[in-house]
Amino acid sequence: MLATNTTTVIILGISVAAIAIAITLFVITVPLLTVQHANNLNIQQNNTQQYIGKKKEFYLFDSDIPGFNETEMGMPRDIYSMPVIAVFKGDEVTIHFFNIEEPGGDNHSFTIYDKPYNNIDVVVHPRENKTITFVANTTGTFTYLCTFHQPTMRGLLIVQPPPY
């Protein structure tokens, strides 16, 4: 009984740590992008050139919460390696999505249900990778998720207004 309680406490501690890391990354990323956006607004006042978008490339992997007991917790342990992808409107976004599971392991998907990106639904089998490319043409915050591993495997695509 004591070992089971200790295991539960350890698993909960690891889960809380993983969530804290994801929130910390989000909290760090958004202010940095906001400062960059403010600096770009100052440049815009001195520059009549319009932002034409840039190529932004990301490498995304499936991952998991170490020591997480799926049966005991009632949910999968799978997560994305990047909980936040941030770009500007007009950027050409390329995501290299890798499934690092061993052969016979789980499939993973990169799926967005939110319009206008709702045509993105890519399934990757173990030891495979696929490239997803699109133009970030609408600002906002959009959830990307793995259709096979909910509610844990999800992230945010943040499309900010052009910097100038």
C-alpha positions as CSV (number, residue, x, y, z in Angstrom):
1,M,0.0,0.0,0.0
2,L,2.8,2.4,0.9
3,A,4.7,1.6,-2.4
4,T,1.5,2.3,-4.4
5,N,1.0,5.7,-2.6
6,T,4.6,6.6,-3.2
7,T,4.4,5.7,-6.9
8,T,1.2,7.8,-7.2
9,V,2.9,10.8,-5.6
10,I,6.0,10.4,-7.8
11,I,3.8,10.2,-11.0
12,L,1.8,13.2,-10.0
13,G,5.0,15.1,-9.2
14,I,6.4,14.3,-12.7
15,S,3.1,15.3,-14.3
16,V,3.0,18.6,-12.4
17,A,6.7,19.2,-13.4
18,A,5.9,18.5,-17.1
19,I,2.9,20.9,-17.0
20,A,5.0,23.5,-15.2
21,I,7.7,23.3,-17.9
22,A,5.2,23.7,-20.7
23,I,3.6,26.7,-19.0
24,T,7.1,28.2,-18.3
25,L,8.0,27.8,-22.0
26,F,4.7,29.5,-23.0
27,V,5.2,32.4,-20.5
28,I,8.8,32.9,-21.7
29,T,7.9,32.8,-25.4
30,V,5.0,35.2,-25.5
31,P,6.7,38.1,-23.8
32,L,9.8,37.7,-26.1
33,L,7.5,37.8,-29.1
34,T,5.7,40.8,-27.7
35,V,8.9,42.7,-27.2
36,Q,10.0,41.7,-30.7
37,H,6.7,42.8,-32.1
38,A,6.9,46.2,-30.2
39,N,10.5,46.7,-31.6
40,N,9.2,45.9,-35.1
41,L,6.4,48.4,-34.7
42,N,9.0,51.1,-34.0
43,I,10.9,50.1,-37.1
44,Q,7.6,50.2,-39.1
45,Q,7.1,53.9,-38.3
46,N,10.4,54.6,-40.0
47,N,9.9,52.1,-42.8
48,T,7.1,52.0,-45.3
49,Q,8.0,48.5,-46.5
50,Q,5.4,45.8,-45.9
51,Y,6.1,42.5,-44.2
52,I,6.1,39.8,-46.8
53,G,6.6,36.8,-44.5
54,K,9.6,34.7,-43.8
55,K,10.2,30.9,-43.9
56,K,9.9,29.5,-40.4
57,E,11.1,25.9,-39.9
58,F,10.3,23.8,-36.8
59,Y,11.2,20.2,-35.8
60,L,8.5,18.5,-33.8
61,F,8.8,15.1,-32.1
62,D,6.5,12.9,-30.0
63,S,7.6,12.6,-26.5
64,D,6.2,11.3,-23.2
65,I,6.1,12.0,-19.5
66,P,8.7,9.7,-17.9
67,G,7.3,7.3,-15.3
68,F,3.7,8.2,-16.1
69,N,1.3,5.2,-15.6
70,E,-1.4,5.5,-18.3
71,T,-3.6,2.8,-16.6
72,E,-3.5,4.4,-13.2
73,M,-4.0,8.0,-14.5
74,G,-6.6,7.0,-17.2
75,M,-4.9,9.0,-19.9
76,P,-2.0,8.7,-22.3
77,R,1.5,9.8,-21.4
78,D,2.3,11.2,-24.8
79,I,3.1,14.9,-25.4
80,Y,4.6,17.0,-28.2
81,S,8.3,18.2,-27.8
82,M,7.1,21.8,-28.6
83,P,4.0,22.9,-26.8
84,V,4.0,26.3,-28.6
85,I,4.8,27.3,-32.2
86,A,4.8,31.1,-32.7
87,V,4.9,32.8,-36.1
88,F,3.8,36.0,-37.8
89,K,1.0,36.4,-40.3
90,G,2.4,35.9,-43.8
91,D,5.2,33.5,-42.7
92,E,5.6,30.2,-44.6
93,V,5.6,27.6,-41.8
94,T,7.3,24.2,-42.3
95,I,7.0,21.6,-39.6
96,H,9.1,18.5,-39.7
97,F,7.1,16.0,-37.6
98,F,9.0,12.9,-36.4
99,N,7.4,9.8,-34.8
100,I,10.3,8.4,-32.7
101,E,8.3,5.4,-31.4
102,E,9.8,2.0,-31.9
103,P,8.4,-0.3,-34.7
104,G,5.0,-1.5,-33.5
105,G,4.5,1.6,-31.4
106,D,1.8,4.2,-31.6
107,N,0.9,6.4,-34.6
108,H,0.7,10.1,-33.9
109,S,-1.0,12.9,-35.8
110,F,-0.5,16.7,-36.2
111,T,-4.1,17.9,-36.6
112,I,-5.7,21.3,-36.4
113,Y,-9.5,21.6,-36.3
114,D,-9.6,25.4,-36.1
115,K,-10.4,27.2,-39.4
116,P,-8.6,28.2,-41.6
117,Y,-6.0,25.6,-40.8
118,N,-8.5,22.8,-40.4
119,N,-7.2,21.0,-43.6
120,I,-4.1,20.0,-41.7
121,D,-4.3,16.4,-40.5
122,V,-1.1,14.4,-40.9
123,V,-0.6,10.9,-39.4
124,V,2.9,9.6,-38.8
125,H,3.7,6.0,-38.2
126,P,6.5,4.8,-35.9
127,R,10.0,5.7,-37.2
128,E,8.6,7.9,-39.9
129,N,8.5,11.6,-40.4
130,K,6.4,14.0,-42.6
131,T,6.7,17.6,-43.5
132,I,3.8,20.0,-43.1
133,T,3.9,23.3,-44.9
134,F,1.4,26.1,-44.9
135,V,1.2,29.9,-45.0
136,A,0.1,31.5,-41.7
137,N,-2.6,33.7,-43.2
138,T,-4.9,34.3,-40.2
139,T,-3.9,35.7,-36.9
140,G,-5.0,34.0,-33.7
141,T,-4.3,31.1,-31.4
142,F,-5.0,27.6,-32.8
143,T,-4.8,24.2,-31.0
144,Y,-2.8,21.4,-32.7
145,L,-3.3,17.9,-31.3
146,C,-2.7,14.2,-31.8
147,T,-6.0,12.6,-32.5
148,F,-4.7,9.3,-31.0
149,H,-3.5,10.7,-27.6
150,Q,-6.0,13.1,-26.0
151,P,-6.0,15.1,-23.8
152,T,-2.3,15.2,-23.2
153,M,-0.8,15.5,-26.7
154,R,-1.6,19.1,-27.8
155,G,0.0,22.4,-28.4
156,L,-0.7,26.0,-29.5
157,L,0.0,27.6,-32.9
158,I,0.2,31.4,-32.3
159,V,0.0,33.5,-35.4
160,Q,0.7,37.2,-34.5
161,P,0.0,40.2,-36.7
162,P,2.9,41.1,-39.0
163,P,5.8,42.8,-37.2
164,Y,5.6,45.8,-39.6
